Each structure stands twice: as structure tokens, then as C-alpha cells.
Amino acid sequence: MDNTFYKCPACGSALQYSASSGKLACASCGNTYDVSEMEAKGAGQATRTAFDWGDYKAALKPNANANAKVYICKSCGAEILTDGTTAATHCPYCDSEVVINDAFDGGLTPNGVIPFKITKERMKEIVDSFGKGKKLLPRDFLTDRRVREVQGIYVPFWLFDGTVDGSIAFDAEKVKRFDDGNDRVEQTSYYRLMREGQLSFANVPVDGAAKMDDELMESLGPYNFDEVVEFQTAYLSGYLADRFDQDPDNAIGRAEELMMQSTTDTFRGTASGYTNVKKASEDLRLLNPSVRYVLLPVYIINCRYGGRDYRYAINGQTGKMVGELPVSKQRKRAYFFGILGAVTVILGTLLCLL
């Protein structure tokens, strides 16, 4: 399996993409290099064909996700086994950063990528802020050691465009209350509201990796898709990356669901001035859907506490962090008895005063 190993031209050490400088950086000698310059020397971007939905349906789909593959590390010569979706990793023997070119050949090249902007140092601050003020959070949960072990990963996403066309009928009520002599009167008027039109959508993201929690990935948004740049493998050096294993034909259902819900909410938002509004029926259809294949930057933190696994994600572009925090039973008990003790003291003081 063909792979690319980015070496520092000055000292021969491994280069990694730097989220802070936007360049490939050498940890040994401190030199930095422009991504496009090193890409031209490395992966051969010009030989790749970007993802096209029509071509994928016609010819690429049967071969999109091969089984486990073997690559030879160009740094130490070790033979490494990977699964069929691995696109960037590091050699467990020499720790060199490796980009697996085969993952992007044959029309499977992403149409774009959002490079990491959040550094490991900034990620540590985000994690500290996320747990700050959480009185019931176990003290040893999000430790420095755990955070230092976290590696950024480029997660495959589908970005869908499309237009929703159609109509929705709403049942609405207006309730008016007034006094009529000595009586309190409630008057309810009923309406059938009709809304129709078209809404265009762009860059509706759907997670393309089966191993990722879809709800967690959706919670990371929004991303600024104005910062999508042309895909170059040099952006992956120093990070993990996966190729999609859920194709767009399966993912479009979720994209359509999100577009339809947004259309319903928009139409419903025009029905102002009513006491109650409820959807009665709808006739909506998705027109001219298209899709792009992009890689989005994510930090994943996995923790185990109290026999349960917790997973957190940080948006590698904006720094948004999502995930469920555990509750320490000991701290919960101490917090409860602390409050109970304070209430007891206050009540005792009041009784003495009385």
C-alpha cells in the first residue's frame, strides 16, 4: 500500500501540520514549511480525482471500503496492518506520521478539508473550562494525562445541498378572554393556515463514519464552511484520518430529514399571533440534491468512570466541546450533606432567636 511520510528537508525528522501556524512544522529543528510546497514534493495531488457522486454510484461504490490492508512504513520499514478506512495514522514502531495514499485514489479524494485551528494547548484550556464550576464532577476525571493522550482526527462528512419545495397546512387557534358583565368569557377562533414555497439549503453536514456517534458529531456544529480549502494530504500529517464508510446514498436520508424539519420550522415561524399552532399535513419534496465529501477536524476524548464509557468531542475549528459529564457519588453525597448541614444551622439559629 502506497503511503506518504513528510520529512523535514533540513534535518530529516517527521513533519506535522501545525494548527497554530497553518504550516508543516518540524519539532526537532523548528523549521516550518508551506503545505502546498511540501504537498508538491510528497503526495502528488495532481494525479487524484475528486469525489463525484455520479461516478461513485456508477463505478466506485463496490470498491469504496476494502478490507484490512498492509502498508510499509517508509521511515523504519515496519509492516503495519490497518483497516480499510484508515487514511492517516502513525507507525507504532517509530511513531512516524503516515498518510495512506490509497485511501484517496480512484475518485475517493475529498472535495475539501477544514484544517485544524485549535492547538493541543488550546484544547487543554477548553477541557478545563468545560469542567469548571461542575461541583459534582469527579476530581480525577478529565486529567491532564488523559488530555495529553488525545489525538486529533479528521472525520469524513457529507455536505449536502438541495431545495425543499412544497406546502404545509397548519391548524391554528386564537383564544380571547374577556369579561361580559359578571361572566368571564373565553372565545376560541379556529383557522387553517396554508404555507407553500421553496427553501434552498447548502452544506448540510452528515457524518460519514460509522464508528462515530452521529448525535455527538451533529452537536459539534456549526462549522464555518467558508474555511474549507482544497484537499491536500499534508494537512493530515500529525493527525489521524478516516475515509468514509457510510456512503452518501445512505446519508442523504438524514440530510433530507434536517432540511424538512428546518422548512417546517421556517413555515411555522410565519404563523405569528396565534395562541396555538399545530401542523396538520405536509407535501414536501427534496429537489436537485448534490453532495461534497469533506474532512472536518475533531478531537475525541474517551474516558471510563464508574464502569461506564464517556466520549467527548471538540470542534477542531471553533473549539466547541460537547459530551455528557459523570457525577461523582462521593461529591454528590458530600454536597447534599453540606447543604443539609447549612440548612440545619440556619433553622437552629432561627429557633434560638424565637
Secondary structure by P-SEA (a helix, b strand, c coil): cbbbbbbccccccbbbbbcccccbbbcccbbbbbaaaaaaacccccccccccaaaaaccccccccccbbbbbccccbbbbbbcccccbbbbcccbbbbbbcccccccccccccccccccaaaaaaaaaaaaccccccccccccaaaaaabbbbbbbbbbbbbbbbbbbbbbbbbbbbbbcccbbbbbbbbbbbbbbbbbbbccccccccccccaaaaaacccccccccccccccccccbbbbccccccccaaaaaaaaaaaaaaaaaaaacccccbbbbccccccccbbbbbbbbbbbbbbbbbcccbbbbbbcccccbbbbbbbbbcaaaaaaaaaaaaaaaaaaaaaaaaac
